[in-house]
Amino acid sequence: MLEHLGDWTRTDYCGDLRAEDIGRDVVLMGWVQSNRDHGGVIFIDLRDREGLVQVVFSPQVSGDVHEKAGALRDEWVLAVRGKVTNRSPETVNKNLPSGEVEVVAEEVRILNTSKVIPFLIEDDINVDELLRLRHRYLDLRRPFMRDNIITRHKTVSATRNFLNDAGFLEVETPYLTRSTPEGARDFLVPSRLNPGEFYALPQSPQLLKQTLMVSGFDRYYQIVRCFRDEDLRADRQPEFTQIDLEMSFVREGDIMNIVEGILKSIFSEAAGIEIETPFPKMKYDEAMLRYGSDKPDTRFGLELEDISAIFKDSEFQVFSGALKKGGIIKALNLKGRAGDLSRKEIDDLGETAKSLGAKGLAWIRVSGEEWQSPIIKFFSDKEKEDLKNALQLGDGDIVFFAADTPHIVNMVLSHIRLELGEKLGLIDHGKFNFLWVEEFPLL
């Protein structure tokens, strides 16, 4: 049943066919995504790495080809020779890049068959990760996974093109080196020629690239594989790839310009998104004051306010006690959105704060002229007035407070800020706000 490719050569990728290709004879090769029999005419979606195109098998064109198409099943591998034609207006698929055309098959060769697959080659499916890994060759056929790999390729290509044009040299550094102190344990490789001795896989090429600098290669880069034997987390893998570069005879601004150029090229070439440069700058102290984080998400407001001065002589012992111990008090005013949070959701935020080391999360809900909160009874009239002015409190606001050490207050409220941003749809995920945070404190 299986056939050889013979002298056929692919002329086009399935997903690349468009209206301007109508009338062309093409040879396509790919996998059967789906097949349908509509009253004697058989339709299949043929898939390759560029996408899908509909292929039509009609008995009026070739009875033998139509009969062969009747046996096709999902994930069989085909080579199809045919002519590109336009779809009728009512069958145009606007959700498909090739949706204006179809290929009328004149000949088909079955290159391979497939058993029933354990999961569909689609994105919107719930598949156990172990099953996906066991059948990795199937998982990588899914559009999401395929697009990830293509985007990675474009990212690396854009990086290389930019750095080459900027006068950098791509230099490969050794994988088998001696162990040098880094932030994690080394992966060790035993030496056959020197029993009892080991090579270490590099956690980063730090010493090697510095050797290049003192050797006179003043601009180096490498798309380098690194290895770290450490506990696995969502953002930590035993092996990973990084864009590694080093420059000599430069100042801070030169490095910033190069990094901005790399990111601008990557976004443009890999994602078709134009980002603005130069990136804005913010001092570390300002970032911690306004956002409680050294990596602030500036895509939305909801900034932190330091209100320590208002409560320095307060009779509310939770606040004044924290200040006497060298702590701070900060507030987060969610303006006009008090009605969007239930009491349970407010209590859940309090539990989140406790899990991060805080003793709790105080809050005030504003309804008209009334302030609703278990802590209001401890505030003086002056404290209420000062708080109202400092936070510009109005009807429908809800304010969250944290009083503790600066580290805990900032960590808790920055986390709560991001959680509220996600929960209430405040974050524009289509927006990219790059930011330099400068003048970090020396450890």
C-alpha positions in Angstrom: 0.0 0.0 0.0 2.9 2.4 0.7 4.5 4.2 -2.2 7.8 5.9 -2.9 8.2 9.6 -3.5 9.8 8.8 -6.8 10.8 11.8 -8.8 8.3 14.1 -7.2 9.6 17.3 -5.6 7.6 19.5 -3.3 6.8 22.9 -5.0 5.1 24.6 -2.0 4.3 24.4 1.6 0.6 23.8 2.4 0.1 26.8 4.6 1.8 29.2 2.0 -0.9 28.8 -0.7 -2.9 32.0 -1.4 -5.3 33.4 -3.9 -2.5 34.5 -6.2 -1.6 30.8 -6.6 -4.9 29.9 -8.3 -4.3 28.0 -11.5 -0.9 26.7 -10.6 0.1 23.0 -10.6 1.6 22.1 -7.2 3.1 19.2 -5.4 2.4 19.1 -1.7 3.6 16.8 1.1 2.4 16.5 4.6 0.1 14.8 7.1 -3.7 14.3 7.0 -5.1 16.6 9.7 -8.7 15.5 9.0 -10.8 14.0 6.3 -14.5 14.3 5.3 -16.7 12.6 2.7 -19.4 15.0 1.4 -21.7 13.1 -0.9 -19.0 11.4 -2.9 -16.4 14.2 -2.9 -13.7 13.7 -0.3 -12.0 16.6 1.5 -8.9 16.4 3.6 -6.9 19.1 5.4 -3.2 18.5 4.6 -0.8 19.8 7.2 2.9 20.7 7.1 5.1 23.0 9.2 3.6 26.1 7.6 -0.1 25.2 8.2 -3.1 23.7 6.4 -4.7 23.6 3.0 -7.8 21.8 1.9 -7.4 19.1 -0.7 -10.3 17.9 -2.8 -10.6 14.4 -4.2 -13.4 14.2 -6.9 -14.4 11.1 -8.9 -14.9 13.4 -11.9 -11.2 14.3 -11.9 -9.8 10.8 -11.2 -11.8 7.7 -10.1 -8.6 5.9 -9.0 -7.4 8.8 -6.9 -10.8 9.3 -5.4 -11.0 5.6 -4.4 -7.5 5.8 -2.8 -8.5 8.9 -0.9 -11.4 6.9 0.7 -8.9 4.9 2.6 -7.0 7.8 4.1 -6.9 8.3 7.8 -5.6 11.0 10.2 -1.8 11.4 10.4 -1.1 9.4 7.2 1.7 11.0 5.2 0.9 11.9 1.6 2.4 13.5 -1.5 -0.3 15.2 -3.6 -0.1 16.5 -7.1 -2.9 18.8 -8.2 -4.1 22.3 -9.2 -4.9 25.3 -7.0 -8.4 26.5 -7.4 -10.6 29.1 -5.6 -13.1 28.0 -3.1 -16.7 29.0 -3.6 -17.6 32.1 -1.6 -19.7 30.2 0.9 -16.9 27.8 1.7 -14.1 30.3 2.2 -12.5 29.8 5.6 -11.4 33.2 6.9 -9.8 31.7 10.0 -7.2 29.9 7.7 -4.4 31.8 5.9 -5.0 29.5 2.9 -8.7 29.6 3.4 -9.5 31.2 0.0 -8.1 28.3 -2.0 -8.1 24.5 -2.2 -6.1 22.0 -4.2 -8.0 19.6 -6.6 -6.0 16.4 -6.4 -5.0 14.7 -9.7 -2.6 12.2 -8.1 -1.7 11.0 -4.6 1.0 8.9 -3.2 0.7 7.4 0.3 4.1 7.6 1.9 3.2 6.2 5.3 0.2 5.2 7.4 -0.4 5.7 11.0 -1.9 3.9 13.9 -4.7 5.6 16.0 -2.9 8.4 17.8 -3.2 8.8 21.6 -4.3 12.5 21.4 -5.4 14.9 18.7 -3.0 17.2 16.9 -4.7 20.3 18.2 -4.0 23.0 20.7 -7.2 23.1 22.7 -6.9 19.6 24.3 -6.2 18.6 27.8 -3.4 16.0 27.6 -1.2 14.7 30.4 2.3 16.0 30.2 3.9 12.6 30.5 1.8 11.3 27.6 2.9 14.3 25.5 6.6 13.6 26.3 6.2 9.9 25.6 4.9 10.8 22.2 7.0 13.9 21.6 7.0 13.5 17.9 3.2 13.9 18.0 3.2 16.8 20.5 5.6 18.8 18.3 3.1 18.6 15.4 0.6 20.7 17.4 0.5 24.3 16.1 1.4 25.8 19.5 4.5 23.7 19.8 5.5 24.1 16.2 5.1 27.9 16.4 7.3 27.9 19.6 10.1 26.2 17.7 9.8 28.5 14.7 9.7 31.6 17.0 12.8 30.4 18.7 14.6 30.0 15.4 13.6 33.5 14.4 14.8 34.8 17.7 18.2 33.3 17.4 18.4 34.4 13.7 17.5 38.0 14.6 20.0 38.0 17.5 22.8 36.8 15.3 22.0 39.2 12.5 22.0 42.2 14.8 25.2 41.3 16.7 27.1 40.5 13.5 26.1 43.9 12.1 27.2 45.5 15.4 30.7 44.1 15.0 30.5 41.2 17.4 32.3 37.9 16.8 30.4 34.6 17.5 32.9 32.3 19.3 32.2 28.8 20.6 33.7 28.1 24.0 34.4 24.6 25.4 31.8 22.4 27.1 34.3 20.2 28.9 36.1 22.5 31.3 37.3 22.5 34.9 34.9 23.3 37.7 34.7 27.0 38.8 32.5 28.3 41.6 29.1 29.4 40.4 25.6 29.6 41.8 24.7 25.9 41.5 26.2 22.5 41.5 28.1 21.3 38.4 27.2 18.4 36.2 30.4 16.2 36.2 31.7 14.1 33.3 34.3 11.4 34.2 37.5 11.5 32.2 38.4 8.2 30.7 42.1 9.1 30.2 42.4 10.4 33.8 40.6 8.0 36.1 39.2 9.6 39.2 39.1 13.1 37.6 36.2 14.9 36.0 35.2 17.6 33.6 32.5 20.0 34.6 29.9 21.2 32.2 29.8 25.0 32.2 27.1 26.8 34.2 28.1 29.8 32.1 31.1 30.7 29.9 32.1 33.5 32.3 35.9 32.8 32.6 36.1 31.8 29.0 34.6 35.0 27.6 36.8 37.0 29.9 39.8 35.2 28.4 38.6 36.4 25.0 38.4 40.0 26.2 42.0 40.0 27.6 43.0 38.4 24.3 41.8 41.4 22.3 38.5 40.0 21.0 36.6 43.0 22.3 33.1 42.1 21.1 32.0 38.5 21.6 28.7 36.7 21.6 27.4 33.1 21.7 24.0 31.4 21.7 25.3 29.1 24.4 24.0 26.0 26.3 24.5 26.1 30.0 24.1 23.4 32.6 23.2 23.7 36.3 22.5 20.8 38.7 19.8 22.4 40.9 16.3 21.7 42.0 13.7 22.1 39.2 11.3 25.0 39.2 9.1 26.5 36.6 11.8 29.0 35.7 14.8 26.7 36.3 15.9 23.8 34.0 19.1 21.6 34.3 20.1 22.8 30.8 19.1 26.0 29.1 20.2 28.4 26.3 21.2 32.0 26.9 22.3 34.9 24.7 25.8 35.4 26.1 27.9 38.5 25.2 30.8 40.5 26.4 32.3 43.9 25.4 35.5 45.7 26.2 36.2 49.5 26.3 32.6 50.5 26.8 30.4 52.4 29.2 27.0 51.6 30.7 25.1 53.3 27.9 26.9 51.3 25.2 25.7 48.0 26.8 22.1 49.4 27.1 22.1 50.4 23.5 23.2 46.9 22.4 20.6 45.1 24.6 17.8 47.4 23.4 18.9 46.8 19.8 18.8 43.0 20.3 15.3 43.1 21.8 14.0 45.5 19.1 15.3 43.1 16.4 13.9 40.0 18.1 10.4 41.5 18.5 10.3 42.9 14.9 11.6 39.7 13.2 10.2 37.0 15.4 6.9 38.5 16.4 6.2 41.4 13.9 6.0 43.8 16.8 7.7 47.2 16.8 8.9 48.3 20.2 10.1 51.8 21.1 13.7 52.5 22.1 15.4 53.8 24.1 13.7 52.2 27.1 12.7 54.4 30.0 14.9 54.3 33.1 13.8 54.1 36.8 16.0 54.1 39.8 15.8 51.1 42.2 14.6 53.2 45.1 11.8 54.7 43.0 10.7 51.2 41.8 10.6 49.9 45.3 8.7 52.9 46.6 6.1 52.9 43.8 5.7 49.2 43.0 7.4 47.3 45.8 9.5 45.4 43.2 12.8 45.7 41.4 11.1 44.4 38.3 7.9 46.5 38.2 5.0 45.8 35.8 4.3 49.3 34.4 1.5 48.2 32.1 -1.0 49.3 34.7 -1.3 51.8 37.6 -2.3 50.7 41.1 0.9 52.0 42.6 1.9 51.7 46.3 1.7 54.7 48.6 3.9 55.1 51.6 1.7 56.4 54.4 4.0 55.8 57.3 4.1 59.5 58.3 0.3 59.6 58.8 0.4 56.9 61.5 3.7 57.6 63.3 1.8 58.6 66.5 -1.2 56.4 65.9 -3.1 54.6 68.7 -3.6 51.7 66.3 -0.8 49.5 67.7 -0.5 47.3 64.6 0.6 50.4 62.6 2.5 52.3 65.3 4.2 49.2 66.5 5.5 48.3 63.1 6.9 51.9 62.7 8.7 51.7 66.1 10.5 48.6 65.0 11.8 50.4 61.9 9.1 49.2 59.6 6.9 51.0 57.1 3.2 51.2 56.2 2.1 51.2 52.6 -1.3 51.2 51.0 -2.8 50.1 47.7 -5.9 51.9 46.5 -8.1 50.0 44.0 -10.1 53.0 42.9 -13.8 52.4 42.1 -13.5 48.6 42.1 -14.6 47.7 45.6 -17.8 46.1 44.2 -15.7 43.7 42.1 -14.3 41.9 45.2 -16.4 39.7 47.5 -15.6 39.4 51.2 -14.3 35.9 50.5 -11.9 37.3 47.8 -10.7 39.9 50.3 -10.1 37.2 52.9 -8.3 35.1 50.4 -5.9 38.1 49.7 -5.3 38.2 53.5 -4.4 34.6 53.5 -2.0 35.2 50.6 -0.4 38.0 52.6 0.1 35.7 55.5 1.7 33.0 53.3 4.3 35.6 52.2 5.2 36.4 55.8 2.8 39.2 56.8 0.7 39.1 59.9 -2.3 40.0 57.8 -3.8 42.4 55.3 -5.8 45.3 56.6 -8.4 46.9 54.3 -11.0 49.8 54.0 -14.0 49.8 51.7 -15.5 53.2 50.8 -19.2 53.4 50.2 -20.4 56.9 49.7 -19.3 58.8 52.8 -19.0 55.6 54.9 -15.8 53.7 55.5 -16.3 50.0 56.2 -13.5 48.1 57.9 -12.7 46.4 61.2 -9.8 48.9 61.8 -11.6 52.2 61.3 -12.5 52.5 65.0 -8.8 52.8 65.8 -8.2 55.8 63.5 -8.4 59.4 64.7 -10.3 62.0 62.7 -7.0 63.6 61.6 -5.6 60.2 60.5 -8.8 59.6 58.4 -8.6 63.0 56.8 -4.9 62.7 56.1 -5.5 59.2 54.6 -8.3 60.5 52.5 -6.2 63.2 51.0 -3.1 61.1 50.6 -4.9 58.3 48.7 -7.6 60.5 47.1 -10.2 58.2 48.5 -13.7 58.3 46.9 -16.9 56.3 46.6 -16.3 52.7 45.4 -12.6 52.5 46.5 -11.1 49.7 48.4 -7.7 50.1 50.1 -5.3 47.4 51.3 -2.6 48.1 53.9 0.5 46.3 55.0 2.6 47.3 58.0 5.8 45.4 58.7 9.5 45.4 57.7 10.2 47.2 54.3 11.0 43.8 52.8 7.8 42.1 53.8 5.6 45.1 53.0 7.0 45.5 49.5 6.9 41.8 48.8 3.3 41.4 50.0 1.8 44.5 48.3 3.7 43.9 45.0 2.3 40.4 44.9 -1.3 41.6 45.8 -0.9 44.3 43.1 -0.2 41.8 40.4 -2.9 39.4 41.6 -5.5 42.2 41.5 -4.2 43.3 38.1 -4.8 39.8 36.7 -8.1 39.2 38.5 -9.7 42.5 37.5 -8.2 42.6 33.9 -6.1 45.7 34.6 -3.1 44.3 32.7 -2.9 44.8 28.9 -1.2 41.5 27.9 -0.7 42.8 24.3 1.5 45.6 25.6 5.3 45.5 26.1 6.7 48.0 28.6 10.4 47.5 28.8 12.2 49.4 31.6 15.7 49.7 32.9 16.0 49.7 36.7 19.2 51.4 37.7 21.4 52.0 40.8 20.7 48.8 42.6 22.2 48.8 46.1 25.5 47.0 46.6 25.2 43.8 48.6 
